[in-house]
Amino acid sequence: MLECPNCKKQLQDGMKFCDNCGTPLAGVAPQPQQFQQQAPQPQPQQFQQQAPQPQPQQFQQQAPQPQPQPQQFQQQAPQPQQFQQQYQQPQYQQQYQQPPYQAGYQQQPQWGAPPPQKKSKKGLIIGIIIALIVIAGGTFAALFFLKIGPFASSGLDKLKNAQTGETVTFGKYEQDANNGNGKEDIKWLVLAKEDDKILLLSEKVLDAVPYNETKAAITWEKSSIRTFCNSTFLNEAFDQKEQESIRQSDVSADANPQKTTSPQGNTTQDKVFLLSAVEMAKYCTSNDLKKGSHTEYSRLKGGYVGDNGEAVYWLRTIGTMDSSNKCATIVQGAGTIGYNGRPVDETQAVRPAIWVSIK
């Protein structure tokens, strides 16, 4: 007979583990025969009924695994109650093919391990939000600097690349006679381009006023239409930045080619001006280029309107209609220059010109 060194239970010879506490019996010496007779073991059939533990011979056949050290077994071996529960399950033979202590050793870390966590999408959502904020901020900054801020171009960047004969947009002025929808963009013809400036003539006539408020001998220098161009029109058509880009140019007092003795006044300094008869012939070499058409706003302001909407508009040169110099030259509806001119107090269309800096 063997005696368990842990719980002191009497066990049969040949057993490797205590069936009460699971202590390994390696190295335990058998007790004297007298002790074995005083504590006879039950027959195998009775033992299975009272304690459904494996017989020593079965245990040796089904669990031929290497024996652990006593210290390791005490830390890792399951409690007797756990061992009995595993052995009483229907698949006890499959579970019992390896010693209980080894199965417990392999499964023990899994019993205390937390369930796997799902990857959170919170970080991804935060990243997307930050990216959208950065994109929105960059867009706002671009709009501020290019459209609103100190680097706003107001169409000036397009003027730098414009070529002679092309049409560009610069400034705004009422044209459809509907104040409710705001001003419309002004389209200009590029007449000339120098190193740092560009000469523009409005594509259509934009307004209609008398050359002078009273019928008198007058030149461009003293005329009311010059005041209109450099005050009313300038302030209505251009914002502060656009006005700063318009050159204060020398406007020459060109003579009338058909009457050179007519007094033309003195050279002036202006931002907005009318072309002279000489300049119109120089820059607009065909009648089609000279023709001017009305906007709805200028048509309602007065002046001649042809069958196809063509306009008669002022030039700044004094006409030859009479000797009193009370008339100014015009461009007629067919696109020809009227050197005789019309009386200065008549209302005719205005087709302004400007030099714009493209530095």
SULZI-V8218 format. One record per residue. RES is the residue in one letter. PHI is phi as a letter, one per 30 degrees, with the letter a starting at -180 (* if undefined). NEAR is the number of other ideal C-beta (glycine too) atoms within 10 Angstrom. Layout:
res: {RES,RES}
phi: {PHI,PHI}
near: {NEAR,NEAR}
This chain:
res: {M,L,E,C,P,N,C,K,K,Q,L,Q,D,G,M,K,F,C,D,N,C,G,T,P,L,A,G,V,A,P,Q,P,Q,Q,F,Q,Q,Q,A,P,Q,P,Q,P,Q,Q,F,Q,Q,Q,A,P,Q,P,Q,P,Q,Q,F,Q,Q,Q,A,P,Q,P,Q,P,Q,P,Q,Q,F,Q,Q,Q,A,P,Q,P,Q,Q,F,Q,Q,Q,Y,Q,Q,P,Q,Y,Q,Q,Q,Y,Q,Q,P,P,Y,Q,A,G,Y,Q,Q,Q,P,Q,W,G,A,P,P,P,Q,K,K,S,K,K,G,L,I,I,G,I,I,I,A,L,I,V,I,A,G,G,T,F,A,A,L,F,F,L,K,I,G,P,F,A,S,S,G,L,D,K,L,K,N,A,Q,T,G,E,T,V,T,F,G,K,Y,E,Q,D,A,N,N,G,N,G,K,E,D,I,K,W,L,V,L,A,K,E,D,D,K,I,L,L,L,S,E,K,V,L,D,A,V,P,Y,N,E,T,K,A,A,I,T,W,E,K,S,S,I,R,T,F,C,N,S,T,F,L,N,E,A,F,D,Q,K,E,Q,E,S,I,R,Q,S,D,V,S,A,D,A,N,P,Q,K,T,T,S,P,Q,G,N,T,T,Q,D,K,V,F,L,L,S,A,V,E,M,A,K,Y,C,T,S,N,D,L,K,K,G,S,H,T,E,Y,S,R,L,K,G,G,Y,V,G,D,N,G,E,A,V,Y,W,L,R,T,I,G,T,M,D,S,S,N,K,C,A,T,I,V,Q,G,A,G,T,I,G,Y,N,G,R,P,V,D,E,T,Q,A,V,R,P,A,I,W,V,S,I,K}
phi: {*,c,c,d,d,c,c,i,d,d,b,d,d,j,d,c,b,d,d,c,c,i,d,d,c,d,i,d,d,d,d,e,e,d,d,d,d,d,b,d,d,d,d,e,d,d,d,d,d,d,b,d,c,d,d,e,d,d,d,d,d,c,b,d,d,d,d,d,d,e,d,d,d,d,d,c,d,d,d,e,d,d,d,d,d,d,d,d,d,e,c,d,d,d,d,d,d,b,e,e,d,d,d,d,d,d,c,e,d,d,d,c,d,d,d,e,c,d,d,d,c,d,d,d,d,d,d,d,d,d,d,d,d,d,d,d,d,d,d,d,d,d,d,d,d,c,c,c,d,d,c,d,c,h,i,d,d,d,d,d,c,d,c,e,j,d,c,b,c,a,i,b,a,d,b,c,i,b,d,d,c,i,d,c,d,c,c,b,c,d,c,a,b,c,e,b,a,b,c,b,b,e,d,c,d,c,a,b,b,d,d,b,d,b,d,a,d,b,b,e,e,c,d,d,d,d,d,e,d,c,b,e,d,e,d,d,c,b,d,d,d,d,d,d,d,d,d,d,c,d,c,d,c,d,d,d,e,c,a,d,d,d,d,c,i,c,d,c,c,b,d,c,a,c,d,d,d,d,d,d,d,d,d,c,d,c,d,d,d,d,e,b,c,d,d,d,d,d,d,d,d,j,j,d,b,d,d,c,i,d,c,c,b,d,c,d,d,d,d,c,d,b,d,c,i,c,b,b,d,b,c,d,e,d,j,c,d,c,d,d,i,b,e,d,d,d,c,b,d,c,b,d,b,b,c,c,d,b,d}
near: {18,20,18,20,14,15,13,10,14,15,23,16,12,13,20,16,25,21,19,15,17,22,18,23,19,11,7,16,6,14,16,9,9,8,12,16,9,11,12,10,13,12,9,12,8,10,16,13,10,9,11,11,18,19,14,19,11,12,18,13,10,14,17,10,11,6,15,18,10,14,8,13,20,15,11,16,23,18,12,16,8,13,22,15,11,16,15,9,11,7,8,13,10,9,13,19,12,15,24,23,21,16,17,19,18,10,10,13,8,7,7,6,8,5,5,6,6,6,8,8,8,8,9,10,10,10,10,10,10,10,10,10,10,10,10,10,10,10,10,11,11,12,12,13,13,12,11,10,11,7,11,16,14,17,17,16,12,14,23,12,9,18,9,12,10,13,11,19,14,24,25,16,19,19,19,13,12,11,9,5,8,9,15,16,12,22,15,26,19,19,20,14,18,9,6,9,19,23,21,26,21,23,17,19,26,26,27,25,22,22,32,23,15,10,15,13,15,23,21,29,15,14,23,16,24,23,13,19,25,18,11,13,21,19,11,14,24,23,12,8,12,18,14,10,20,21,16,10,17,11,24,16,17,18,17,23,15,14,16,8,7,18,11,19,15,12,13,18,11,23,19,23,23,26,27,24,25,16,22,23,13,12,18,19,10,8,13,8,15,20,19,24,18,24,25,13,21,27,17,11,18,15,23,18,17,14,6,8,14,20,26,22,29,29,26,30,30,30,25,19,18,12,9,9,21,20,24,30,28,26,27,19,20,11,15,12,21,19,17,15,27,22,16,26,16,21,16,25,28,25,25,25,24,26,23,24,13,18,8}
